Amino acid sequence: MFWFIGAFLIASAIFLFAPEQASVQSEQASTRKSQGHISLFILPVIVLAWLLFTLLDGHNGNFGAAAIGFVLTSCAIAHSKFHKFIIPCASITAISLVIGFMLAT
C-alpha cells in the first residue's frame, strides 16, 4: 500500500511542478499518428499464452481468472488500439479478485 501512496505523491509533485513547455511538447507529440508499440504488446501476449496453458493443464486456483484479467489489462495498456478495453479488463480483474477472496475464506 505504501508504494501506491508513494507513486501518487510523486505523480502529484510532477504534475504540480512540471514546466508548462513539457506538457505542450507532449501534447504535440501525441497528436501524431502512432501505430503503437508492438514490442510492448508481445511480452503480455506470451505471458497470457503461458497462463492459459497452465490453467488448462489443471493448475487452477481461486485467482486464475484474476491473473488472466491482470494480463489482459496489461495487453490493453500496451497497444493503443486496445485502450478502450482497459476499464472492462480492470473491472473483470476486480470482480475476480473479490470472488477469489470470498472463495478462499
Secondary structure, DSSP 8 states (H G I E B T S, - for coil): -HHHHHHHHHHHHHHHHS-HHHHHHHHHHHHS-----HHHHHHHHHHHHHHHHHHHTT---TTHHHHHHHHHHHHHHHSGGGGGGHHHHHHHHHHHHHHHHHHH-
